Amino acid sequence: MTYLNSHQVKALSTDPPPNILGTRFLKYCSVYWGVHAKRGLTNSTRSLAVELLKESYGPISTKLLLEKANFPYWRYDTFSPFTGLHCASFFGIVEVVATLIEIKCYDINEGDFGGYTPLAWASPNGHEGVVKLLLEREEVNPDRPSRRGQLPPKDSQGSRTPLSYAAEGGYEGVVKLLLEREEVNPDKPDNDG
């Protein structure tokens, strides 16, 4: 996390893309720091994570992370905004999500470059703890669809809600948490109906 917090890494751009072959440590850090952090956070690790994520997660780190996650990143020209709250929700790190919410770095309903909210990142990854934490906030819109028209309407993934992602992934606990909020419409269609 110290490496990812460095000015040199945060300043890297995706256009033109850096030579990733020569920066394997960058790729590893971008993709796996959250896995390690989720296993156990010390106070210093939590501080480094919050320092890393209180601003937007870097564009090159975002691209590397989404590439590893098999997200269709190639459809996007930019990876901004992808906030630290989006990133911590993606990894499911409850303590870091709670801290970022507490220090009010971000709008909890803000969509990223593809319209995905933090809840839309936590739900398809089955991060029940983060979903529960987010849903405890009254201001969270649990039925907000993602991708707000950034992709062609024929894309079968367009305008999907956190509930549809959680159901597709088979995350029963997340589905139950979402259905507890009366604003959630279980029959809300995506762009394909």
N, C-alpha and C positions, 0 to 999 in steps of 0.2 A: 504494500500500500504506500510505503514511502516513495518507491519508484514511480508509481502512478500519480502521486501527489506532486511530483517534480514539475517545474515550469516547462522543461523541455518536452515532456510527454504530453502535458495538457495543451501545449501549443501545436502539436502535430495535427495536420489536416488530412482529410481524405481526398482532397483535390489540389494538387496531384497526390496520389497515394504514396506513402513512404515505401521504401524497400523492406517489406515485412520479412523476407528471407534472412536478412541480417539482424533482425530484432526478435528473435524467438522468445526472449524473456518478456518483451512487451506483450506478445500474444498470450503467453502463459498467464501473466499477471492479469491482463484484461479479462480473461475468460474464467480463471479459477480463484481469484482472491475471495470472491463471495462464498464459494464452496468451503474454503478454509475458515472464513469468518463465521459462517453459520454453524460450524462444528463447535465453536466456543470462542467467545469474545472476552478478552481481558479489558481492563479499563483503558490501557494504552491502545489496544487494537480498535476498540470502539471509537476512541478519539481520532485515530487515523482514518477510520471509515467515514466518520462524520466530516472530517476535514476534506476527504476525497469527494464526498457526495453533497456537500452543502452548496456546491455550484454544479453546473451541468456536468454529467459524465462526459469525458472527452469524445469527440467525434470518431477518432480512430479506435479508441477502446470500445465504443458502442458498436462500430462496424465489426470488429473482431469478435465481440461477444455474440452478436446476432448471427454472424456467419457460423459460429460453432453451434448455436442453438437451432440451426436450419431454418431460421426466419428468412422470408423472401426479401432480404435486404437489397438485392439488386434492383428492386423496383423503385428505389428511392434515390433522389439526387442529393439529399441532405439527411443527416442523422441528428439534426438539432431542431427542436429541443428534445433531448432525452435527459431528463433531470436525474439528480441523485436519488430522488424519491422513486422514480420509475425503476432505476437500477436496483435499489435495495428491495423493492417489491418483487422484481424479477427473481432475485436470489432468495427471497423469503426470510430476510434477516429482521426479525421482529423488533429487536432492541434498537437497531439503526433507524428503521421506519418510524418507531415511536419518537426517537430523538429528533429526527428531521421534522416531524409534525409539530412537536413541542416547540422547537425554535422557529417555526413558521417560515421556513425557507421557500416553500412552494405552495401554490394553489393545489389543494388535494384532488381537485377534479380536472386539473390541466391535462390536456392530451399531449402526447409527444409528437414526433414527426409524422406518425401514422394515425394520430388520433387516439392512441391507447392511453388510458388513464393508469395510475398505479394499481387500481383494482383490476383493470383488464390485464395487467401483467401478472399479478398474484394468482388470479383465478385459474388460468389454464395450466399453471405450474403446480397447482394443488397446495399452495401455501396457506393453509387454514389459519394459522396464527396471524399472518398479515391481513388476510381477508377479514377476520374477526375484528382486529384492531381498526381497520379502515371503516368497517360497517358500524362501529361504535360511535363514529362521528356523524352527527346529524347532517352536516353539509355535504357528505359524500352522496353522489348520485349513483346508486347501484345499478341503474338500468341504462346508463349512458352507452350508446353504441360506439364502437371504434371506427377508425378510418374515415370519418366524415367526408366521403366523396373524393378522396385522394387517388383512389384506384378506379378503373372502369367499373360501371355497374354490373357487368357480367362476372366480376370476380366473386366466387362463391363464399369468400371469407369476408366480404364487405358488410359493414353495419352490423356487426355481431356484438352481443352484450356479454358481460362477464359470466352471466348464467349459462349462455350457450357454450362458451369455452370450457367452463367447469364440467358441464354435463357431457360434452364430447370427450373430455379427458377421464371421465368416470370418477371424479372427485366428489363423492357423496356428501362428505362433511361440508365442503365449500358450497355445494348446491343447497344444502339445508340452511346454511347461514344466509345465503342470498335470498332464499324464499321467505325468510323471517321478516324481511323488509317489505312492507305493503306496496312500495313503489315498483317493485320488480314484477314485470309482466312475463310470465313463463311462456306466453304464446306470441311474443313480439317477433315478427318475421325479420329475416335479413333481406338483403337486396334481391335475393332470388325467391323470396316469399316463404 
